[in-house]
Amino acid sequence: MNNYRKEEERRVSKGLTKQDVEIIKMICQEKTSDQIAKELGRSVRTIEGSRLAIMKIIGVKSLVGIVTYAIRVGHFTVHIES
Protein backbone atom coordinates (compact mmCIF):
# COMPACT_ATOMS: atom_id res chain seq x y z
CA MET A 1 0.00 0.00 0.00
CA ASN A 2 1.42 3.38 -0.89
CA ASN A 3 2.08 6.15 1.64
CA TYR A 4 -0.74 8.31 0.29
CA ARG A 5 -3.27 5.53 0.90
CA LYS A 6 -1.99 4.89 4.44
CA GLU A 7 -2.16 8.60 5.26
CA GLU A 8 -5.70 8.84 3.86
CA GLU A 9 -6.80 5.89 6.01
CA ARG A 10 -5.27 7.46 9.12
CA ARG A 11 -7.12 10.70 8.37
CA VAL A 12 -10.41 8.87 7.93
CA SER A 13 -9.89 6.87 11.12
CA LYS A 14 -9.59 10.14 13.04
CA GLY A 15 -13.16 10.97 11.96
CA LEU A 16 -14.49 7.86 13.71
CA THR A 17 -15.52 7.85 17.36
CA LYS A 18 -14.53 5.08 19.77
CA GLN A 19 -18.10 3.80 19.54
CA ASP A 20 -17.89 3.81 15.72
CA VAL A 21 -14.79 1.62 15.92
CA GLU A 22 -16.54 -0.69 18.41
CA ILE A 23 -19.51 -1.00 16.03
CA ILE A 24 -17.12 -1.76 13.15
CA LYS A 25 -15.51 -4.53 15.20
CA MET A 26 -18.92 -6.01 16.05
CA ILE A 27 -19.97 -5.92 12.39
CA CYS A 28 -16.78 -7.84 11.58
CA GLN A 29 -17.84 -10.43 14.16
CA GLU A 30 -21.08 -10.92 12.19
CA LYS A 31 -23.26 -9.36 14.89
CA THR A 32 -26.64 -8.03 13.83
CA SER A 33 -27.81 -4.48 14.50
CA ASP A 34 -30.10 -5.92 17.19
CA GLN A 35 -27.20 -7.71 18.91
CA ILE A 36 -24.99 -4.61 18.71
CA ALA A 37 -27.79 -2.43 20.09
CA LYS A 38 -28.32 -4.74 23.07
CA GLU A 39 -24.60 -4.93 23.86
CA LEU A 40 -24.14 -1.17 23.68
CA GLY A 41 -27.44 -0.26 25.35
CA ARG A 42 -28.67 1.63 22.28
CA SER A 43 -31.68 1.31 20.01
CA VAL A 44 -31.51 -0.62 16.75
CA ARG A 45 -32.29 2.60 14.86
CA THR A 46 -29.35 4.33 16.52
CA ILE A 47 -27.02 1.50 15.49
CA GLU A 48 -28.36 1.53 11.93
CA GLY A 49 -27.84 5.30 11.80
CA SER A 50 -24.32 4.90 13.13
CA ARG A 51 -23.60 2.23 10.53
CA LEU A 52 -24.71 4.58 7.74
CA ALA A 53 -22.62 7.41 9.18
CA ILE A 54 -19.59 5.09 9.39
CA MET A 55 -20.08 4.09 5.76
CA LYS A 56 -20.17 7.74 4.73
CA ILE A 57 -17.06 8.64 6.76
CA ILE A 58 -14.96 5.78 5.40
CA GLY A 59 -16.38 6.06 1.89
CA VAL A 60 -17.91 2.63 1.38
CA LYS A 61 -21.29 1.44 0.12
CA SER A 62 -21.87 -1.85 1.95
CA LEU A 63 -21.10 -3.94 5.02
CA VAL A 64 -18.46 -5.75 2.97
CA GLY A 65 -16.79 -2.36 2.51
CA ILE A 66 -16.81 -1.82 6.28
CA VAL A 67 -15.16 -5.21 6.86
CA THR A 68 -12.58 -4.59 4.12
CA TYR A 69 -11.77 -1.21 5.64
CA ALA A 70 -11.49 -2.70 9.15
CA ILE A 71 -9.03 -5.34 7.98
CA ARG A 72 -6.98 -2.80 6.01
CA VAL A 73 -6.54 -0.38 8.95
CA GLY A 74 -6.13 -3.05 11.62
CA HIS A 75 -9.47 -2.80 13.46
CA PHE A 76 -10.03 -6.48 12.68
CA THR A 77 -7.63 -9.34 12.01
CA VAL A 78 -8.49 -12.50 10.10
CA HIS A 79 -7.14 -15.67 11.69
CA ILE A 80 -6.85 -18.60 9.32
CA GLU A 81 -6.64 -21.98 11.00
CA SER A 82 -5.02 -24.87 9.18
C-alpha positions as CSV (number, residue, x, y, z in Angstrom):
1,M,0.0,0.0,0.0
2,N,1.4,3.4,-0.9
3,N,2.1,6.1,1.6
4,Y,-0.7,8.3,0.3
5,R,-3.3,5.5,0.9
6,K,-2.0,4.9,4.4
7,E,-2.2,8.6,5.3
8,E,-5.7,8.8,3.9
9,E,-6.8,5.9,6.0
10,R,-5.3,7.5,9.1
11,R,-7.1,10.7,8.4
12,V,-10.4,8.9,7.9
13,S,-9.9,6.9,11.1
14,K,-9.6,10.1,13.0
15,G,-13.2,11.0,12.0
16,L,-14.5,7.9,13.7
17,T,-15.5,7.8,17.4
18,K,-14.5,5.1,19.8
19,Q,-18.1,3.8,19.5
20,D,-17.9,3.8,15.7
21,V,-14.8,1.6,15.9
22,E,-16.5,-0.7,18.4
23,I,-19.5,-1.0,16.0
24,I,-17.1,-1.8,13.1
25,K,-15.5,-4.5,15.2
26,M,-18.9,-6.0,16.1
27,I,-20.0,-5.9,12.4
28,C,-16.8,-7.8,11.6
29,Q,-17.8,-10.4,14.2
30,E,-21.1,-10.9,12.2
31,K,-23.3,-9.4,14.9
32,T,-26.6,-8.0,13.8
33,S,-27.8,-4.5,14.5
34,D,-30.1,-5.9,17.2
35,Q,-27.2,-7.7,18.9
36,I,-25.0,-4.6,18.7
37,A,-27.8,-2.4,20.1
38,K,-28.3,-4.7,23.1
39,E,-24.6,-4.9,23.9
40,L,-24.1,-1.2,23.7
41,G,-27.4,-0.3,25.3
42,R,-28.7,1.6,22.3
43,S,-31.7,1.3,20.0
44,V,-31.5,-0.6,16.7
45,R,-32.3,2.6,14.9
46,T,-29.3,4.3,16.5
47,I,-27.0,1.5,15.5
48,E,-28.4,1.5,11.9
49,G,-27.8,5.3,11.8
50,S,-24.3,4.9,13.1
51,R,-23.6,2.2,10.5
52,L,-24.7,4.6,7.7
53,A,-22.6,7.4,9.2
54,I,-19.6,5.1,9.4
55,M,-20.1,4.1,5.8
56,K,-20.2,7.7,4.7
57,I,-17.1,8.6,6.8
58,I,-15.0,5.8,5.4
59,G,-16.4,6.1,1.9
60,V,-17.9,2.6,1.4
61,K,-21.3,1.4,0.1
62,S,-21.9,-1.9,2.0
63,L,-21.1,-3.9,5.0
64,V,-18.5,-5.7,3.0
65,G,-16.8,-2.4,2.5
66,I,-16.8,-1.8,6.3
67,V,-15.2,-5.2,6.9
68,T,-12.6,-4.6,4.1
69,Y,-11.8,-1.2,5.6
70,A,-11.5,-2.7,9.1
71,I,-9.0,-5.3,8.0
72,R,-7.0,-2.8,6.0
73,V,-6.5,-0.4,8.9
74,G,-6.1,-3.0,11.6
75,H,-9.5,-2.8,13.5
76,F,-10.0,-6.5,12.7
77,T,-7.6,-9.3,12.0
78,V,-8.5,-12.5,10.1
79,H,-7.1,-15.7,11.7
80,I,-6.8,-18.6,9.3
81,E,-6.6,-22.0,11.0
82,S,-5.0,-24.9,9.2
